[in-house]
Amino acid sequence: MTDQKPPALAFHGSRLFTAWLKEAKVSLAMTTYQAGKVFLLGLQPDGRLSVFERTFERPMGLGVGTGRFWMSSIHQLWRFEDFLDTGEIRNGYDALYVPVTGHTTGDIDIHDIHQDANGQPIFVATRFNCLATLAERGSFREVWRPPFIDRLAAEDRCHLNGLAMDAGQPAYVTCLSRTNVFEGWREKRRDGGVVLNVPTGEVVAQGLSMPHSPRLYQGTLWMLQAGTGEFGRIDRDTGRFEPVCFLPGFARGLSFVGNHAVIGLSRPRENRTFEGLKLNERLQAEGVGAQCAICVVNLRTGDIEHRLEIGGVVEEIYDVNPLPNVIRPMALGFRSDEIRFTIKPEALS
């Protein structure tokens, strides 16, 4: 018997993907908990794709603020700060993200993360069915929970997973069902999903199939309906989901750059991941397999204009977020002495 080497990591961009990054003056941060990686994707000086990776255990949610980003791992919430000044370049990189704080939350299955109006993180504590923030003397502090959840319990009853902010405050969430029993959502994957208003708890849309990643952008409530493979918008007056395009994969992770949506797609983690979902039926009808990729969708036309296909050890994406005005980012990890000797004193105000 011979040892099998894991497949090599590979990134294959469509012909104009790197040109789009350059024109948009943006780079991308991406997490994959299946491979235990956070990737920073930008451009090398010659215009080729720059891929920088760091290893964390089960990285998932990403929340971007000015000069920083937040990232969840299996039992911590990390805050990364850019140590480079405007215009500074270090070893060919124009951003150096350093994990300056790691708050131990315990394994609460943090999904979406956003920064509020005060610069503090608001995150989805999926295992506890609530929105939360950091606590001074505890693992986390509950901010809000759906009205059908009767108490704080580590039971993942409704699979609350997505959060949309409005003017720095929580506005909408997505749940895979309105169930109040341990993992009750698993039997409701096909059509039990809802969008809820925060803080009223009122149902904005229902009958959805595994909704993820709600976002308010340019006055429109956008989201991913992962169970059907669709990106679209919610009519907040009627509650109707209006598809914009079909995506050949399990869609999670949604952000925006100008007139484009940036969306993460995943392959199934196991044979039953797509079982009973319209997504599986659509893929079979089209005669295609699920992709692991980042897709850039034109909001006006619904066309997938650019794509970065990811192969090898990475088969799924949880979150993807733009890093505005950053061309080639890098980050520090904990497996070398580099973090020991990277020091930036804060100047007196």
N, C-alpha and C positions, 0 to 999 in steps of 0.2 A: 504494500500500500504506500502511495506517495502522498505527501502533504499537499493540499490544494491552497494555492495562494489566493488571497481575496482579490476580486477584480479591481483593477486600477481606477482611480478617480479620474473622470473625464468631463470636461465642459465643452460643448459644441454650440457656438452661437450662430444664429441665422446671419445672413450676409451683412446686414446693416445694424446688427445689435450693438456693436461697439461704437459705430458712428452715432447711434441714438444716445448712448451714454455721454459721448463727447458733446453733442449738441445740447443735451439737457443739463449739462454740468452737474452730474449727479453720479454717485456710486450707490451700491446696494449692500445691505446687511441681510443675511439669510440664516435661519436656524434649521437644523435637522436633529430631532431627538433620537431617531433611529440610528444615525451614525455618530451621535455625540459631538457635533461640530457646530461652530458658528463661522460662517464664511463672510469675508468682506470682499466685494467684487468691484473693481475699478479698472483703470486703464494704465498700462505701462507707457513710458515716454514714446515708444514707437507705435502706439495706438493699439497694441494687442491687449487682450484681456489680462488683468491682474487678479489673481486669486490668492487671498490670504486666509489662512484657517487657524483656529484655536480649538482645543479640545475641552469640553465641559461635559459633565454627566447630565444627560437629558435636557439640553437647552431647548426652550420653546418660545415663549412670548418675547417680543421686542417692542420697546417704546422709545421713540426718538424725540429728543429735545435739542435746543441749540447747543452744539458742541458736546453733546453727550448722548448716550443711549442706555436704556435699562434692558436687562435680559434675565429671564428666569432660568434656573437649573433645577435639578431634582428636589433640592430642599433649601435653596437660597434665591434671593433676588439681588442681582448685581447692578451696580451703577458704574458705568464706564465714562470717564472724562477724557476729552481730547487735550493732551498736554502741549500741543504745538500752537504757537501764535499764528495769527493771520499772515500768510505769505511764507511761513517757515517750512523748509523741506528737510527731512531727515532720512538718509539712506534711500532717497527716491520717493518717499511717501510724504503726503501733505496733511495727514492726520494720524495721530498716535493715540489710540484709545487705551486707557489704563483702568483696570478694575479697582477703583478707589474704595468702594464699600461693598460688602456682601452681607445682607441681612438674612439671618437664618429664620426661615418661615416654617421649616418642617415640610414634609411631602404633602402639600395641599393642592398639587396639580395646577399650577398657575398657567393660564392660557393668555388671553389678550392683556396687554399692558398699555396704558397711556399716561402721559404726564398732565396733571391738572393745572389750573390757573396759577397755583402757588409753587409750581415746580416739583410737586410731590407725585409719586406714582399711585395710580388707581389701577387695580388689577382684578382679574377674574380668578377667584379661588374655587375652581370647578369642583373639587372634592367636597367643599363645604357649601356649595350652592349659593354663593354670594359674591358681591363686590367687596373689595377690601383695600386697605392701605397699610403702611408700616405702623408698627406699634413700638412705643418706647420701652415697655417692660413685658412684651409678649411676642408671640410669633407673628400675629397680624391683628388688625382691628377691622371688624365688620363695618361696612359703609351702607350696604343695602342688600336686601334679598327679595326674591319674588314673593308676592302675597300668598301663593299657594304652598310655599315651604314653611312649615309650622315652627321649625326651630333650627338652630345651628347644629348640624350633624355631619360627620365625615362619611357620607353615604352616596355622594354623587347621584342624587335622586333625579335631576332633570337635565344634567349635563349642560349647565350654563357655561358657555364657551366664548362668546363674542361681546365686545363692548364698543359702542360708538360714543364719541364725545361731542359736545357742542359748547363752544366758548369756554373750554377748559373744565366743563362739568359733565358727568355721566348723563347720557341722553337716551340711549337704546341698548338693549341686550338681546342676544339670541340664546334660545334654549332648544334642545332637541325634543323636549316634551314638557307638558305640565303635570309631571308626576311627583308624588310626595312619598315614594317608597324607595328603598335601596335599589339603585341602578334600574329604576323603572323605565327609563328612556330607551333601553335597548330593544324593547318590543315596539317602539314607536318611531323607528328610524325612517320609515318610508314616507310618512305623512303627518307626524306628530309635532313637527317643529313650529316654534312661534318666535315672533319679535315682540318684545315688551317695551313699553315706555317706562323710563325712569324719571322721577320717583313714583309716579302714580301706580305702576304695576299693570296698567291696562294693556290689553292685547291689541297690537297694531296690525299684525298679520299672523295668519295661522294656516295649517294644512301644508306646511313646508317640509321639505325632505333634507334633513341634516343641515340646517342653516349655519353659516359661519361668517365671521369677519364683517359685521355691520360697520359701515363708515358713512358719516355725513361729509359730503364734499360738494361744493358749489351749490348748496341748497337742496341737494338730493340725497336720499337715504339709499345707499348702495349695499349690496351684500352678495355672498356666494351661497348658492344652494348646492351643496356638495353632493347630495344624493341624486341629483339629476344632471350634475356636471354643468351647471349654468351660472353665469355672472349676470346680474341684473339689478334693477331698482325696485323699491317698494313705493307704491302710491299710498301715501300716508292718509289720504281721504277714504280710499276704498279698501285698503289692505291688500291690494292685488300685487303679486310679484310679476314684474315685466322683464322677461329675459332679454339680454343684449347679445349674448353669444354662447355657444356651446364650447366647453373646454374638455379635451380628452384626458381626463384624470380627476383624482379626488382633490377638489379645490379648497385650499386654506391659505390664508395670508393675503391681504388685500391692502394696497396703498396707491397713492396717486402722484403723478408727476405731470404737471401741465394738463393737457387734454388726453392723457393716457392713464389707464389702470395697470398696475403691476401686480400680477397674481401668481401664487405658487401652486403647482400641481404635483400630485404624488401618485405612485403606483400603489396597489393594495399591499398591506403589510402581511396579510395572510389570505388564504383562499376564500374565507367567508366575509372579508371586509366589504365587498360590493354585493354580497348575496341579498337578493330581494329588493335591490335599488334600481330605479330607472336608469341610472348611470350605466350599470352593467348591461342592461338591455340595449341602450343606445350604442355603446361601444361594440357590442356584438353585431348590431344592425349595420354599423359603419364598417365593420371588418377591420378594426384597429385595436391596438392594445393601449392600456393606460400609460401615460408619460409621466416622468419626473422632470419638471421644467419650470422655468420662470417665463411667463407670457406677458407681453406688453400689448394691451388692447386699446384701440382707438375708441374713445367714448362716443364720438359722433357716428362712426360707421359700424362699430362692433367687430371690426377686423382685427385679427391677431397679426399685428404688423411686425413684431420682433419676438424672438424666442431664444432662450438659453437652455438647451437640453443638458441634463446632468445624468451621468452614467457611472457605473462602477459600484462602489460601496454605498453610495447615497441613493435611496429609493423613495424617500419622502421628504417633504418640506413642511415645516409648521408655519413659519412666519417669514415675511420679506418686507423690508422697509427701506426707503431711500435715505441717503445721507446727503442733503443738499450742499452744493458748492464744495464738495469733496471729490477729488479726482482719483486718488489712489490711497485708500486707508489701510492701516495695519492696527494690530492690537497686541497687548502683552498678555501672556499667560503665566502659569506657575511652574513650568517644567524646566526653566533655565534661570540663571542668575540675572538675566536682563532686568527683571522687575525689581530686583534688589538694588540695582544701581541707577534706576530711572527715578529721579527725584525732582520735583518742581515746587519750590516754596511759593506760597501765595503772598503777593505783595500787600503791604499795609494800605488800607483804603484811606 
